[in-house]
Amino acid sequence: MNDDGSKVSDEADKGLGGLAPGRLQLPSMLVLVAPDSFGDSLSATEAAAAIATGWTRSRPGDRFMIAPQSDGGPGFIEVLAAQLGETRRLRVSGPLGTPVEAAWVFDGGSKTAYLECAQACGLALLEGPPTPETALAASSRGVGQLIAEALRAGARRIVVGLGGSACTDGGRGMVDELGGLEAAREQLARVELIAASDVEYPLLGPWGAARVFAPQKGADTPAVAALEVRLEAWALELEDAAGRDVSGEPGAGAAGGIGAALFALGGRCESGAAIIAERTHLAENLAVAELIVTGEGQFDEQSLHGKVVGSLADAARPLGIPVVVLAGQVSLDKSASRLAGIMAALSIAEYAGSVRLAQADAANQLMGLASVVAERLGNSGAAGYR
């Protein structure tokens, strides 16, 4: 039992998921704190603050570089706003039509607009838990309204962060809001359009938007089948407009298929994590960091394929920097984590004793877990891992 009343599982207490006590050797080190958001529980900024605060309780001599990250999903705008400074807001149609206030960022110097689909059609904007009915009804219309506003502001480059959407409409609502495929392509013909995503899935099929992601948005088996049929018909329209089959391109299935629609409008896919890494000067931080502490809501196999945690591990491995992952839940086995260059992956749910408490009291539980991990390291640094 910890001081705050939470529990650490036996396995975790015997080395915190493989992190043995006292394995590092320096009394002070420079720690890069670079988490993604923890779903609806914590933004990346809130998670970074909780990690640093908890860590300091046990290792007050360590120094920190705080660099919240995003792969294009929820938190994309918040992280960018901290770097670029100019946040704008627009009342748009939410996923079910109810107006919501969406934040976006405009960099006047480069005439670049940064948008986040989760701000307009995110799961967190549903008026209750997702259901088969909401999965079928949810629309990307608000994303189209954000794009139209960016064009009115004079944007010459539009970056759309994809992820965390409630819809599986293939971006049809977005396109309709822009006047249809032909009109939207004409409006965006002289604009550099970028889909910021690290999802590599296509629009259709067993690895497509409906079958992989729609169940996470409330869709049951009949709803998934209905969504797939709708996407198949829409894919033909996108192909006619683009002159190529965009549905099979990597990233087409991102954000319920919004990726495919952006490709048909002349856009291309870029890594959301890489865009954020550039804006947060991650390369400079990695050059001097002695330990990386990152995290996300669910640490699983997908985490290693372009997500924030996987991207950080890939960057840290050739530099010999140890990586610790603090996640809401951990389902990736230790051997896969180690192969990815991750020293240890710890679960807030295990630390808290339940998923319910981990979600309801996320900041305090993450703070406590970070403190315990730091304590396990003892008077340590990263020299032994170079």
C-alpha positions in Angstrom: 0.0 0.0 0.0 1.3 3.4 -0.9 1.2 6.6 1.2 -1.9 7.8 -0.7 -3.8 4.6 -0.1 -3.3 3.1 -3.6 -1.8 -0.3 -4.3 1.0 -1.6 -6.3 0.6 -5.2 -7.6 3.0 -7.9 -6.4 4.6 -8.1 -9.9 5.0 -4.3 -10.1 6.3 -4.2 -6.5 9.0 -6.7 -7.3 10.6 -4.5 -9.9 7.8 -2.4 -11.4 7.3 -4.4 -14.5 11.0 -5.1 -15.0 12.4 -1.9 -13.5 14.7 -3.2 -10.8 15.7 -0.9 -8.0 18.9 1.0 -8.2 19.9 0.0 -11.7 21.1 3.4 -12.7 24.1 5.1 -11.2 24.1 8.9 -11.2 22.7 11.1 -8.3 21.1 13.5 -10.8 20.0 13.3 -14.4 18.2 15.2 -17.1 14.8 13.7 -17.7 12.8 14.3 -20.9 9.1 14.1 -20.0 7.2 13.6 -23.2 3.8 11.9 -22.9 0.9 11.7 -25.2 -2.6 12.4 -23.9 -4.3 9.7 -21.7 -7.6 9.6 -23.6 -10.3 11.6 -22.0 -8.6 11.4 -18.6 -5.6 13.7 -19.0 -4.3 15.9 -21.8 -0.6 15.5 -22.7 0.2 18.8 -20.9 -1.6 17.6 -17.7 0.1 14.2 -17.9 3.5 15.8 -18.3 2.9 18.0 -15.3 1.7 15.1 -13.2 4.8 13.0 -14.1 7.3 15.7 -13.3 5.5 16.6 -10.0 5.5 13.0 -8.8 9.0 12.3 -10.0 10.3 15.3 -8.0 8.9 13.9 -4.8 11.4 11.0 -4.9 14.2 12.6 -7.0 14.3 16.3 -6.3 17.8 16.7 -7.8 16.7 15.7 -11.3 16.2 18.3 -14.0 13.4 18.2 -16.5 12.7 19.0 -20.1 8.9 19.1 -20.4 7.7 18.3 -24.0 4.1 17.0 -24.3 3.6 15.2 -27.5 0.7 14.1 -29.9 0.4 11.9 -32.9 -2.4 14.0 -34.4 -5.2 12.8 -32.2 -6.7 14.5 -29.1 -4.2 17.1 -27.7 -2.7 18.0 -31.1 -3.9 21.6 -30.9 -3.1 22.0 -27.2 0.5 21.0 -27.7 0.9 23.2 -30.8 -0.8 26.2 -29.0 1.9 26.1 -26.3 4.5 26.5 -29.0 2.9 28.8 -31.5 0.8 30.9 -29.1 -2.2 31.9 -31.3 -5.2 29.8 -30.7 -8.5 30.6 -32.4 -12.0 29.3 -31.7 -14.9 28.5 -34.0 -18.4 27.3 -33.2 -18.9 24.2 -35.4 -21.3 21.3 -35.8 -20.3 18.5 -33.4 -20.4 14.8 -34.3 -24.2 14.6 -33.7 -25.0 18.1 -34.9 -25.0 19.9 -31.6 -22.8 23.0 -31.8 -19.4 22.8 -30.1 -16.5 25.2 -29.8 -13.4 24.0 -31.6 -9.9 25.3 -31.1 -7.4 25.7 -33.9 -4.1 27.3 -34.3 -3.0 29.8 -37.1 0.7 30.5 -37.6 0.6 33.8 -39.4 4.3 33.8 -40.3 4.0 30.6 -42.4 0.3 31.0 -43.2 -0.3 27.5 -41.7 -3.5 26.5 -40.1 -3.4 23.5 -37.6 -6.7 21.8 -37.1 -7.7 18.8 -35.0 -10.6 16.6 -36.0 -11.2 15.6 -32.4 -12.1 19.2 -31.7 -15.0 19.0 -34.1 -16.1 15.3 -34.2 -14.3 13.7 -31.2 -15.6 10.8 -29.1 -15.4 13.1 -26.1 -18.0 15.4 -27.7 -20.8 12.8 -27.7 -23.6 13.5 -25.4 -23.2 10.3 -23.5 -21.5 6.9 -24.1 -21.0 5.8 -27.7 -23.7 3.4 -29.1 -24.5 1.7 -32.4 -26.8 4.6 -33.1 -24.2 7.3 -32.5 -21.6 5.3 -34.5 -23.9 5.4 -37.5 -25.0 9.0 -37.1 -21.7 10.7 -36.3 -20.5 13.1 -38.9 -17.2 14.9 -39.8 -19.1 18.1 -40.9 -17.4 20.3 -38.3 -14.0 19.5 -39.7 -15.2 20.9 -43.0 -16.2 24.1 -41.2 -12.8 24.4 -39.7 -11.1 24.0 -43.1 -13.4 26.7 -44.5 -12.5 29.0 -41.7 -8.8 28.4 -42.3 -9.2 29.2 -45.9 -11.0 32.5 -45.0 -8.1 33.3 -42.7 -5.7 33.1 -45.7 -4.1 29.7 -44.9 -1.7 28.5 -47.6 -1.0 25.3 -45.7 -3.6 23.3 -43.7 -2.5 20.5 -41.3 -5.4 18.3 -40.0 -4.6 16.2 -37.0 -6.5 12.9 -37.3 -7.5 10.6 -34.4 -10.1 10.3 -31.7 -13.1 10.8 -33.9 -16.6 9.6 -33.2 -17.5 9.2 -36.8 -16.9 6.6 -39.5 -18.2 8.6 -42.4 -15.1 8.6 -44.5 -15.0 12.3 -44.3 -18.2 12.7 -46.3 -19.6 15.2 -43.8 -16.5 17.3 -44.2 -16.6 17.2 -48.0 -20.3 18.0 -48.1 -19.7 21.1 -45.9 -17.1 22.3 -48.4 -19.7 22.0 -51.2 -18.9 18.5 -52.5 -15.9 16.8 -54.0 -15.5 19.0 -57.1 -16.0 22.3 -55.2 -13.7 21.2 -52.3 -10.9 20.2 -54.6 -11.2 23.5 -56.4 -11.0 25.5 -53.1 -8.0 23.5 -51.9 -6.1 23.3 -55.3 -3.6 26.0 -54.3 -3.3 25.0 -50.6 -0.9 22.4 -49.2 -3.1 20.0 -47.4 -1.6 17.6 -44.9 -3.3 14.7 -43.0 -1.3 14.4 -39.7 -1.7 10.9 -38.6 0.3 7.8 -37.6 -2.5 5.4 -38.4 -1.4 3.2 -41.3 -4.7 1.4 -41.9 -6.6 1.7 -45.2 -10.3 2.8 -45.6 -11.8 -0.6 -46.3 -11.5 -4.3 -45.4 -10.5 -6.3 -42.3 -7.9 -3.6 -41.4 -10.1 -0.7 -42.4 -11.8 2.2 -40.6 -15.1 0.3 -39.9 -13.9 -3.1 -38.8 -10.9 -1.9 -36.7 -12.0 1.3 -35.2 -15.8 1.5 -35.3 -16.3 -0.9 -32.4 -14.3 1.5 -30.3 -16.9 4.1 -31.2 -19.9 2.1 -30.1 -20.6 0.1 -33.3 -21.9 -3.4 -32.9 -21.6 -6.1 -35.6 -24.6 -4.9 -37.7 -23.5 -1.3 -37.4 -19.9 -2.2 -38.5 -21.4 -4.0 -41.6 -23.6 -1.0 -42.5 -20.6 1.4 -42.1 -18.5 -0.8 -44.3 -21.1 -0.8 -47.1 -21.4 3.0 -46.9 -17.6 3.4 -47.0 -17.4 1.1 -50.1 -19.8 3.3 -52.0 -18.1 6.5 -50.9 -14.7 5.1 -51.9 -15.8 4.8 -55.5 -16.8 8.5 -55.4 -13.4 9.4 -53.9 -11.7 7.4 -56.6 -13.6 9.2 -59.4 -12.7 12.6 -58.0 -9.0 11.8 -57.3 -8.3 9.7 -60.4 -6.9 7.0 -58.2 -8.0 4.6 -55.5 -7.2 6.5 -52.4 -9.0 4.0 -50.2 -6.0 1.7 -50.1 -3.4 4.2 -49.2 -1.8 4.1 -45.8 -3.6 6.4 -43.4 -6.9 6.4 -45.5 -8.7 4.8 -42.5 -7.5 7.4 -40.0 -10.2 9.3 -38.0 -13.0 7.2 -39.4 -11.8 7.6 -43.0 -11.3 11.3 -43.0 -7.8 10.5 -44.2 -9.2 9.1 -47.4 -11.3 12.2 -48.1 -8.3 14.5 -47.5 -6.2 12.4 -50.0 -9.0 12.7 -52.6 -8.9 16.5 -52.0 -5.2 16.6 -52.9 -3.8 16.1 -49.5 -0.9 13.8 -48.4 -0.2 12.0 -45.1 2.6 13.0 -42.8 3.5 11.7 -39.3 1.6 13.6 -36.7 4.2 12.6 -34.1 6.9 14.0 -36.4 5.1 17.3 -36.9 4.8 17.7 -33.1 8.4 16.6 -32.6 9.6 19.3 -34.9 7.6 22.0 -33.2 8.6 20.9 -29.7 12.3 20.7 -30.6 12.4 17.0 -29.7 15.7 16.3 -31.5 17.5 18.9 -29.4 16.1 17.5 -26.3 17.0 13.9 -27.2 20.6 15.0 -27.8 21.0 15.8 -24.1 18.4 13.6 -22.3 19.6 10.9 -20.0 16.2 9.3 -19.5 12.8 9.5 -21.3 9.5 9.2 -19.5 6.6 9.0 -21.8 3.1 7.6 -21.7 -0.4 7.2 -23.1 -3.8 5.8 -22.2 -3.3 2.3 -23.6 0.1 0.8 -24.3 -0.4 -2.0 -26.7 0.9 -3.3 -30.1 -0.4 -0.2 -31.9 1.8 2.0 -29.7 4.9 0.7 -31.5 3.6 1.6 -35.0 4.0 5.4 -35.4 2.4 6.4 -32.1 4.2 8.8 -29.8 5.6 6.1 -27.5 6.9 4.0 -30.4 8.4 7.0 -32.2 10.2 8.1 -29.0 11.5 4.6 -28.5 12.8 4.4 -32.1 14.6 7.8 -31.7 16.0 6.9 -28.3 17.4 3.4 -29.2 20.4 4.4 -31.3 21.2 7.1 -28.8 21.3 4.6 -25.9 18.7 6.5 -23.9 16.5 4.4 -21.6 12.7 4.8 -22.0 10.1 4.4 -19.3 6.4 4.2 -20.2 3.7 5.1 -17.8 0.3 4.2 -19.3 -3.3 4.0 -18.2 -3.2 0.3 -19.0 -0.5 -2.0 -20.4 -1.3 -4.9 -22.6 1.9 -5.3 -24.6 4.1 -8.1 -23.2 7.5 -7.3 -21.7 9.5 -9.0 -24.5 7.9 -6.9 -27.2 8.6 -3.8 -25.0 12.2 -4.7 -24.6 12.7 -5.4 -28.3 11.4 -1.9 -28.9 14.0 -0.4 -26.6 11.6 0.3 -23.7 13.2 -0.3 -20.3 9.9 -0.7 -18.4 6.2 -0.1 -19.0 4.0 0.5 -15.9 0.2 0.6 -15.6 -1.6 3.3 -13.7 -4.5 0.9 -13.3 -2.3 -1.7 -11.6 -0.8 1.0 -9.3 -4.3 2.4 -8.5 -5.8 -1.1 -8.0 -8.6 -0.6 -10.5 -9.3 0.9 -13.9 -12.1 3.0 -12.4 -9.8 4.8 -9.9 -7.1 5.2 -12.6 -9.5 7.1 -14.8 -11.4 9.0 -12.1 -8.3 10.2 -10.3 -5.9 10.1 -13.2 -3.6 13.0 -12.3 -3.0 11.9 -8.7 -2.6 8.3 -9.6 -0.1 9.1 -12.4 1.7 11.4 -10.0 2.0 8.6 -7.4 3.2 6.1 -10.0 5.9 8.5 -11.2 7.0 9.0 -7.7 7.3 5.2 -7.0 9.2 4.7 -10.3 11.6 7.5 -9.4 12.1 6.0 -5.9 12.9 2.6 -7.4 15.7 4.2 -9.4 17.3 5.4 -6.2 20.2 7.8 -6.4 20.5 7.1 -10.1 21.2 8.3 -13.6 21.4 6.7 -17.0 25.1 6.0 -17.2 24.7 2.3 -17.0 22.4 2.3 -20.0 24.7 4.2 -22.4 
